[in-house]
């Protein structure tokens, strides 16, 4: 990020490398932007976004050969060709059997980029891709097996267009991507793709972060959500902050190999509200009953996550998992309990998919208030929930409620995304059309 950028790399006590401010940032200020070093549009968004710049548009033009990749124009198509050619003919020859994971697709692109890019890139002003932490010593059998599967898939689907490095180098690269990769999401937090942003990866984690990362096309933008003074470390959150301390700590250990000691994890100030027990029960539940229900909740969350990926599962069956688990948990947990909210959120997602707008709205209305309590003041989870709810209201012709919800979303997004973000322009236009 160099001179005069307002940030610098430093050694953070107990945390290894980190990023700190060299000037004052106030809430909403852009701290820095980082173009993707390499990126890939997710398969499910093909046709809706340009493969090259991620612009969301109607009527994109498709690649004449594979008919799978879509572009704004010839410039975008040309710009993407060095990456697209990795997949274009392979998709034709494999047909239905072409199925590399998104991680494999991203790693293939990183290898190509490394080959043709020997200089430091604008994505690596303070941290290079090669410096990314791999934590090879900490990988367990399950992670190593995943790694081997990925390497095999890379050889299988990309051998023709890729001189891939040896297996030791690939193992390291996959490990680096697994703990430093980013998912790019849209304004409703739908998954758009995966990317590596080395400079963004330099930031350490906190459960009360002072910045938020958003995306403008394939560029990551980092904005302050708390006032930051010169010399202060810049912290981003690596995970969804809805859950209680124990769950967050486990997730951070498992995925990123460190023990979080932020103030939220130290004082656990939000845990009581997050684990709220149902009031007005004739006999309050025993400690043991609560413990059993938390175990059940964590298991059902995992079961549902897996069920979503089953090939032949029906959406009504997914909705049933949600409804049954909510009924069971509801005998002990309050409606504001984060495990209840998690399943309501999943249920809302299924309703949206099934175009049951009324069902989705009912879940959204239950979720939004507790969300604003459990999450930090500026949260993309809260903003996107207001946004989904606002758009549902407008679609169901509940104008006043719709506009009110969209205004709430905008108040957060203007800080997190910046006032000039295309998403904001779009939402304001939706509101104008209501007049």
N, C-alpha and C positions, 0 to 999 in steps of 0.2 A: 504493500500500500504506500510505501515510500514516504518521502518528505511531504509535510504539509497536508497529509491525508486525514489527520485527526486520530489515527490509531497506530499502534506499533506492537510488534511481537515482543514477548518478554518471557522470563521464566517465572511461572506462578507457583508460589510455595506449596508443595504437596500435590500439585496438579500437572507438573511438567510444563510444556509450552502453553501459552495462552495469548490472548489479545487484550491490550488495554488502551484506554482513551488517552490522548495527549492534549485534548481540548474538551470544552464543555459541550455536551449534547443535551438538548431538551426534548421532552416527549414529542414524538412525531418526526424528529430530525432523521435524515438519512445518514447512517453512520458510514456505510460503504456499499458498493454494488460489486457483484462478481459474476462475470459471464461463465456459463458452464464450460468446463474443460472438455467434457464429452457428455452426451445426453441421448436419450432415446424416447420416442413417443410410445406410450403403451398401446398394445394391439387393439384393445376395445375402443380407443378413441380415434382410430383410423377413419379418415373421411370427414371427421368433424374439426380436425386441427391440421395445420400445415406441419409436415414432418420436420421441416427445416427451422421455422421460427415459432412454431406452436400457436400461431394466430388462429383464433376460432372464427370460422367463416362458413357461410353457405356457398355452395358451388365452387369448391376447390377443384383443380384439375388433377386427374390421376395419372400415374406412371403408365405409359402405354404398354410396357412389357409385362410387369407383374400385376398391374391393376389393383395394387394393394396400398400403395403410398400416394398421398395427396399433397398438392402444393398450391401456394398462392399464385405463382407465376413461374416463368422459365428461370428467373434468377434463383428463386428458392430451390427449384429442382436441380439446377446446376450446383448450387452451393451444398446440397445434401448428397450429391452423387458419390463422393469418396466414401461415405458411410453407407448409403443405400445399396451400393454395388456389392457390399458384403452379403446382402440378403436377397437382392432382386432375382437373380437366376436360381438361387437355392430354393426360394419360395415356389418358383415355377416347377422345379424338378421334384421337390419333396411333396408338394401339394398339401393335402390334409396332414401329412406326417411331419410338416415343418412346425416344431414346437419348442424352440429354445426358451428357457426362462428369461425374464427381463434382465436379470443380473448377467446372464451369459451374453445377451445382446449388448449390454452396456460395456462389458469387459472387452468384447470384440472391437468395439469402437475406440476404447482407450488404447488398445494395442496399435490400431491404425494411426491414431493421433500421435502416439509416442514415436512411431516410425517416421512420420513426415514432419514432426515438430521437435526440433532439437533445442531451440531457444526456449527460455522461460516464457510462459504465456501470460496474458493479462489476468488469467484466473489464479495465477501463482505469484502474486506480488509479495506475499509474506510467507507462504508455505508452498513447497512444490509437491506435485503428486507423489514423487518418489519418497518424500519424507513422511507420508501418511502412515500412521500407526497400524500395524497388522495384528499385534498380539498373538503371534503364532504359538508362543509358549503356553497360551491359556486355552487353546482350542481343545474341546473334548471329542470323544468318538463320533458323536452325532454331527458335530460341526465339520469334522474331518471327512465324514462320509458325504455330507452335502457338497463339500468342496470337490471331492473326487467325481461326484456325479456331474457337477458343473463343468469340470475340466473335460470329462468325457463328451459332454454335450457340445462344448466349444469345438473340440476336434471333429465331432460328427457333423455339425451344421456349418462350420466355417472353414474347414481345412483348405478348400479350394482357393479362397481369396485371402488367406491369412498365413503369414509365416509366424506361427506363434512361438513364444519363448519356451524354454524347458519347463518341466513340471514344477520345479522348485519356485521359479519365477511366477508361474501361474498361480500356485498355491498362495504365494504372498499377495499377488494382485487381487485375487478373489477375497482374501481376508481383509485387505485394505478397503475394498469396495463395500464389504459387508459391514464394517464399522464406521465408514466415513461417507457412504453413499447417501444421497438425498432423494426423497420422492417429491416430485413436483405436483402440486394440487391446484385445483381451480378455486373460485371464490366460495363454492359450496363444499370444499374439501374433497371433491371427487378426484381420484387418482388420474393424473395426466401422463406421467412418465417418471423416469429415473435419471439421475445425473450425478456427476462429481463436481464439487465446488471447493477446491483445496483451501482457498482463503477463508471460506465460511467454516470449514472443518477445523480451523485453528481454534475457534471459540470453545471454551469449556462450558459444561452444563451447570445450570442451577434450576431448582424447582420454583424459584421466584426470579425468572430471567429479567434482565434489563433491556433486552432487544427481542424483536420478532423477525423471522425470515419470511419474506413473501416472494412471489415470482412475477416477473414481467416478461412474458415470452420465455426464453431460456436463460434469462439473467436473474440471479438471486439478488434481492435487495434487503438490506438489514437496517431496521429503524428502531430508534430508542422508544421504549415503552415506560421507562423511568428516567428521571434526570440522571445524567452520568457526568461525574466530575473528572478533570484531568488526573491521570494516575490510577483511576478505578478500573478494575477488570470488567471486560464485556462478556456477559453470560447469555447464552441462548438456551432454550430447553430442547433436549433431544427426544422427549417423550410426551405422550398425552398426560396432562397434569390433573386429570379428573380424580385419579385413584388415591387411596390412602398411602401413607408413608411406606409401610411394609411392602406393598405391591410395587411402588415406584422403585424402591431400593433393589428389590429382586430383579425387576426388569432392567435396570441400569447395570447391575452386575452381570446379568446373563448376556445382554447385548453389547455392552460397552466396557465391561471389565473394570469398573471402579466403584468405590463406595461413596455415595453422595453425602456431603456434610454441610449442605446449604442450611439456611436458617429454618426453612420449612421442614426439612428432615430432622433437624435437631430439636425444634420445639413442637413439631406436629400440631400446630395450632388449628389446622382445618380438619383433623382426623375425626373429631367427635361429630361434627355436622355431616361429614361424608359417610359415617357409619351409623347414622340415626336409626334408632329402634322405634318401631310402631308404638305410638302412645295409645291410651284408652284400651289397653288389653286388661282383662280382669285380673290376670296374674302376669306380672312382667316376666319375660323369658329369662331362664337361667343362663349364666355365663357359658355353660357347655353347649346349650341349644344355639346360642349366638355363634359360637365357634364352629359348630357343625354347619350352620347356614352359610357362613362365610366360605367354608370349604366347598359346599354345594355350589355357591355362586361362582367361585373361581373355576370350578370344573365345568359348569354349564357355559360359561363364557368361552372356554377353550373348545368345548364340544360344538358350540355354535360356529365358532371360527372355522372349524374343520368342515362342518356340515355345509357351509356356504360354498365350499370348493367341490363338493360331490357333484359328479357329472349329472346324475339323474334325479337329484332331489327337487321336489316341487316347492314353489314359493309358499303355497298354503301350509306345507309341512314346516318350513322355516318359521312361519308366523306362529304355528302351533307350539314350537319349541319356546318361542318368546312368551307366548301367553301362559303356557303351563308353568314356566319357571317364574314368571312374575306373580302368578297366583301362589305358588309355593313360598317364594321369598317374602311375599306380602304378608304372610302370617307372622313374620318376625320383624321385617324391615319396614321403615317408613317409606313413603313414595319418593322422598327426597334422597334416599340412600343411593350412593353411587352405583351399587350393583343393580338396583332397580333401574336407575337411569340408563345404564349400559344396555340392558335388554330392551328398554323402551326405545332407545336410539336405534337399535338393530331392527326392532319391529317397525319403526317409522321408515327406515330404509327399504324394508320389504314392501310396505304399503306404497311408497313412492314408485317402486319398480312395477308394482301391480296396478299402478294408476288409481289406487284407492285414496283419492285426495282427502276425503273426509277422515278416514282412519289416520292418515299421516298427520293431518292437522291436530287431531285429538292427542296423539302422542307428543307432537311438538309443543303443544300448550302445557303439557305436564312437565316437559323437560326444561323449558327455557328459564324459569325463575331459579330453580335449584342450580342450574348451570352457572348463572351469574353470581351465585354465592360461592360455589366450589372453585371456579377458575379465577385466575388473576384478573385485574380490572380490564386489561386489554388482551383479549383472547380471540384467536381465529375460530375456536370451537364455538364460542358464544356468538360471534359475528355471523358465522355461517348458519347457525341455528335461527337467528333472527331473520336472516336472508331467506332461508327455505320457507320459514313460517310466513313471512311477508308475501312471498311469491305464491304460496298456497292460498292465502287470504284473497289476493287479487284475482287468482284463477277462480275462486269460489264466489267472486263478486262481493267480498266483504272489504269494501274500499277503505274505510276509515282505519280498521285494524291493520290492513295491509300496509298502508302508508306509514302508520305508526311504527310497525315492526321494521320496515325498511330504513326508517330514520335511525332506529337504534343500531342497525347493522352498519349504516354509514358512519355513525359517530365513532365506532371502533375502527372501521376500515380506513377512515381518513388519517388516523394515526399509524396503523399498521402497514397500509399499502401506499400511503401518500395521496394527497388530494387530487393529483392529476392522473391516477391510475385508470386505464380503460374500464376496469370493472366498475369504478365509481361513476364514470360518465354513463355507463350502461344502466346502472341502477337508478340514477337521477332521471334518465330518459323514461324508464318504466314508471317512475312516479309522476312525471309530467303527463304521460299518456292517461293518467287517472283523472286529470282535471276536466 
